[in-house]
Amino acid sequence: GNHRISVFDKTSLAFLRHIGCGDEDGSEGGEGGSGPGQLDQPCGVACAGEEVFVCDTWNHRISVFDRSSGAFLRSFGRRGGEPGEFNYPCGIEIAHGRIYVTERTGKRLQALSLEGEPLQVLPAPC
């Protein structure tokens, strides 16, 4: 699998770097991992300011990277059913200073602060 995010220039579409390889310049990797800065089956991506938020699906967390350099900044969440925990997060959106995350198997939508603090949990109707 491809366990990283590829970044391209928005004008020329030239490749710039990889995010989530677990190294500083994004040149290594491709293998999934659970260490800081590594991704395992990333699925959704959203940006807020200079930060890139990635649904790190198989690690059951949200990983955050610097938009300009691709450097790993932090992650939050773990596997589980409590607020702030995830079951295969796969969709992410940022609006009004909040992160909204959907899960592949958790059957819910969570609203979190940009720092990852749980704010609200909405169960799926089905």
N, C-alpha and C positions, 0 to 999 in steps of 0.2 A: 504494500500500500504506500501511499504518499502521505507521510505524516508531517507535513509542513505547509505553510502558506507561501505562495509565490507572489512577489510584489513587482508590478510593472509601472513604467512611466505612463501617466495618463494621456500624454500627447503623442509620444512616439511609439508607445507600447513596448519599448525596450525593457528587457528583464533587468531588474535592479538588485534583488536579493531574495533570500528565503527567510521566513520567520518560523521559529519553533524547532530548530535543529538542535538546540541546546548549546550552540557555540556563539561566539561574538559576531562573526561576520556572515553567518548563514551559509557557509560554503560546504559544511559537512552535513551528515544526517541522511534522512530518508527512512530510517528505522524508527518505529514508534518507541516512546519511552515515557517514564513517569517522573523523571527528575525535573528540577527547576528549569524552565525554558524549553522542555521537550513536549511534544504533542503526540497524542495517539488517536488517530481518526478525527482530525479537526473537521468541523461541519459548518458552523455559522460564524460570520465575522461582522463586527460593527465598530465604528470609530466614534470617539468623542474627543474633541480637541486634538492633542498630540498622542493619544493613546488608542491602541488597537485591541479590542476585546475579542477573544476567540473561544467558541464552544469547543472545549477539549473533551470530546464525547466519551471516549473509553476511559479517560481518567476522571470523569465525573466532576469536572471543575471548569471554571472560566479562567483562562490565562490572559494576562495583559502584557502588551509589548509597546515599546516606544515606536511611534509612527515613522519618525525620520530614520532612526538607526536600526530598528528591528530588535533592539536589546530587550531581554526579558525584564519586566518590572516586578510582577507579583502574580499570584493566583489566589483564588478563593473557591470554597466549596469542596465537597467530598461526596462519596456515594451515600445515599440515604433518602428518607422521605420527609425529614423535618425541614422547616424553612431554612434556606441557605444551603441545603444539600440537594444533590441532583441525581437523577436516574437517566443517564445518557442525554445530557443537554445537546440540543441540535439546532435550535433557532434562537437568534438574538437580535434585539433591536434596542436602540437608545433614543429616548425622547424625553424632553422636559426634565433632564437631569437624572433620569432613572434608566436602569437596565431592565429589559423584559426578556425572560428566558423561557423557552418551551423545552419540553423533554420528550424523547422518543418513547419511553415507557412509563414515565411518571404521571402522565395524564393530568398535567396542570401547567399553569403559567405562573411564573414568579416575577415579582417586581423587587428590584434591589437598588440600593444606592450605588453610585459609581465606585465606592470603596468595597462593595460586596455585602453590605449589611442588608438582611432581609427586611422588606417593608410590607409585602402583601403576597398572599398565595391565593390563586384563583383555580379551583378544580375545573377540569374539562367536563362539559355536559354529557359526554358519552363514555 
